[in-house]
Amino acid sequence: MIFLRRNTPRWIIFTIDIGICLFSISLAYLLRFNFRIPYNVYSTLYFVIPFVIAVRALSFIISRTYAGIVRYTGTKDAERIFIVVLSGTVFFVMADFVNYFFINGTFLIPYSIIIIDFLSTVFIMTAMRLLVKTLYLEFSNPKLRKTNVIIYGTDQFAVTTKRTFDQDLETNYNVVAFVEDISQKGRKKLDGV
């Protein structure tokens, strides 16, 4: 439990993010070529993969995406990840444009790979942070010691109350249900309850 209370060093988060980028670009190439990368493409991989990792690393350093506390990840962090990865992806598209029209008439990175890499990088980075946040909340605030409660209402204030109970480490309440006097809202789930 003491381990959960400490902050993970920034260099570990940065290393994990770079690992995610390496996995994403590899996955993009594998998916693009149906898990059989042609031999002539291997010669470009020696330049493309370090190029992608360098651009992603530089964009992470400039934007400091690794500096947030992962267990408190929210929508602003997901939005920042999206913008940072999108800016790197735009840089790849511009590099492709310059390479095609001004250097040697070929694409440096195929556009399908750029798109797959963008989608997988954003998804995995955001999902990893949300998973760590969820695990932290579950392990640091176990439901075994909590008193079960029912919230009356299903409006935004009821959902806010539930989320406050879930995220406050000092509160000993576990929301098990919402009750509403409007029959049309019955037998439905709200915020997982």
C-alpha positions, 0 to 999 in steps of 0.5 A: 500500500505504501508503494501506491502512495508514492509518485512514479518517477517521470523517467519511468512514465517517459520510458513507458510512453516511448515503449508504447510509441515503439509498439505502435509503429511496429504494430502499424507496419505489421497491420499494414503489410498483413503481418508479412513485411516485404523485404524491401521495406526492411531497409526503410525501417532502420531509418523510420523507426528511430525517426518516429521515436525521436519525434515522439520523444521530442514532442513528449519532452516539449509538452511534458506529457510524462510530468502529470501524476498518472493516478489523477489522470483526467480528460485534460490529460487525454486531450493533451496526449491527443494534441501532442501525438497529433502534432507529431503525426502532422510532422510525419505527414509534412516530412512525407510531403517534403520527401515525395515532392522535393527529395526522391519522389517516394513516401518516407512513411506510408499514410496508412501506417501514419494513421494506424500509428496515430490511433494506436498511440493515442488509444494505448497511452490514454488507456494505460493512464486510465487503467493505472488510475482505476487500479490505484483507486481500487487498491488504495480504497478497497470496498470491503471496509465501506458502508453500502449506500443508495443515492436518491436521484439520477441527475448530474448531482447524483452522479457527481456525488457517486464519483466524489465517494469513489475518488475520496480516499477518506470516505467510507461509502460504496454506492450500490444503487441509484433510486428514482421515482420516475418509472421510465428510468428504472432498471438501467445502469448509471455510472456502472451501478 
